[in-house]
């Protein structure tokens, strides 16, 4: 392991990244790509016609990753590619010829976040050098589901290390193993986190779709800042087994894609009850294998949508202007807008969410590391802390591990402080929060800007964003979907639809209708910096 660490010092990697382009220049050498903006259904049509095969598609994406991600602009969204990808694609081509198509994901290349376990030649490290070389004893449930659907696991995406649960002053998209992921719309801007690589990769057309994970904002925020669709499902709709955890009460995996349709296709492949994750038991009878049947271009007609103003009050006038345009579009499509429909209870959360997550992180990361057995030299959170201290030059050149040390000081999940914090969080987010407001106004969903445009990456001071609207749904464990809503100085901004537990069909219907009415998605231009000309 020492040789691997010495070969990839973080500061040197960052210096190499910054040589690709200078501020003010347009990234050179970016050529149009044959598969730019292609959808999953279009890929299937071309495979059926014989124009493409799963192997040829996979080869094209691998070449584009090399061209755009590792050379060219140097997005650095992909932490490693799957050495078996082409072989798997060939097997799926033979199967298609012999038996026909399994389903909509047969032969479709998907990138997944590097905290999602795969028992293959790829590693699962959460971006940390402490887990370099570690492979879990079995696939995560979601990896199993993707393989069963015929998807090709093309590779792993970079992330904010440990899913952004290491430091209070971290920089989105940076990990010790993967270096710094950059926003493909403006390379000096941040891709947000923690599913930074997943958002940047699918935005840059390096795959058909990606899989991210979220505890609070880690799917919807990078989706918004990278101009793509992201679905944060109800906690329990998608299993977390053999996904490196943060917190059992809020963790989930979810799809990130360029269209609502593609995200819905991917979501249907991920669901199912998993005996290894008790949180999935309540999904029995509620989860579906096909969410595309809810996609209705007229889905906003007759819908009652509440506008959450208090959480997005700090957003600037440009974001609020996009929000007003989005609300006008919804009205024109026949929605009734209830404005405001504020979630005042969320302002009472204080530090209760952080307290609950800190307790759960210690318990859950220790459990995960123990499950790796002899595959990992790291057995506890304390081991990780010591590793980071011993390899501070590589692991902590820009920020520390304050969240690790805070969690290590916590007691067991039987502590009254933990139980009180969890109960308070859930009550304020659910009973007194989303449930109460949606009951009061008879709402189908709540809506707000997902966040602000991408901020400039700052490895000295850490992230400078002013927040997002992810917290209510995250703390409640309820679903949310972000969809592109427009651009500010060429930087994308998303709008979030969120609602009650298991309301994915309703949210998908609304999000799809909004997407079809507005068509805001545009591919990135890989500018060195944002074009600030008015």
CORVEN-V969384 format. One line per field, one symbol per residue. phi: phi as a letter, one per 20 degrees, with the letter a starting at -180 (. if undefined). psi: psi as a letter, one per 40 degrees, with the letter a starting at -180 (. if undefined). burial: + if it has 24 or more other ideal C-beta (glycine too) atoms within 12 Angstrom, else -. A space follows every 10 residues. Layout:
phi = ???
psi = ???
burial = ???
This chain:
phi = .gfffffcff ffffffgfef bdgneegeme dgdgdgmfef fffffffffn fccgffffff ffffgffeed dlfmfledea defegfffff fffffgfecn efrfdfmefc ecffddfceb feecclmeff dgnecffbff gffgfffffn fdffrdefbf gllmcdcecf dgndbfeemd fdffebfeee embeefffff fffemeafac cccbdbnfdf fffffdmcec ddfgfofcfd fldgedbffc faeaecbecf gfffgfgffe fqfcfecgfe gffgndecec effeecfdfe fnfdceeeef fefefeffff ffffffffff ffeneedece cfdffffegl dfffffffff fgffffffff fflffcfedb gfffffffff cffeecfdbe cgfffffgff effeffffff ffffgfffee gedffffffg dleeadbagf reffeffcfe dnfdfdobdf fgffffmeeb cdcgcqcclm dfcdcddbaf gmeggfffff ffffgffdle gcffdlffbf eefe
psi = ddddddefhd dddddddeed iiheihhieh iihdeheiid ddddddddee diiddddddd dddddddddd abdfdfdhdi iheedddddd ddddddddea hdaeehehhh iiifehhhga eiihefehed ehehhieiii ddddddddee ihgdaiiiih hffffdiefi hhehiddeah iihedhdeii eiiefddddd dddefeidii haihdgeedd ddddeefihh hhihhedhie hfhhidhdee iiiiihieid dddddddded iihhdegdee deehediieh edeehhdeee heihhhhhdd dedeiidddd dddddddddd ddeeihhhhi gigdddeedb eddddddddd dddddddddd eebeehehei dddddddddd fddddfddia fdddddddei aieehddddd dddddddddc debddddddd efidiiiihd aiihihhged eaieieiifd ddddddfiii hiiheaihfe hihihhhiai hefddddddd ddddddddfe hiiiefidii heh.
burial = +---+--+-+ --++--+--+ +-----+--+ ----++++++ ++++-++--- -+++++++++ +++++-++++ -+++++++++ ++-+++-++- +++--+---- ++++++++++ ++++++++++ -+++++++++ ++++++--++ +++++++-++ ++++++++++ +++++++--+ ++++++++++ ++++++++++ ++++++++++ ++++++++++ ++++++++++ ++++++++++ ++++++++++ ++++++++++ ++++++++++ ++++++++++ ++-+-++-++ --+---++-- ++-+++--++ --++++++++ +++-+---++ -++++++-++ --+-+-++++ +++-++--+- -+++++++++ +++++++++- ++--++-+++ +-+++-++-- +--++++++- +-++++++-+ --+----+-- ++-+++-+++ -+++++++-- +-++++++++ +++++++-+- -++-+-++++ ++++++++++ ++++++++++ ++++++++++ ++++++++++ ++++++++-+ +-++++++++ ----
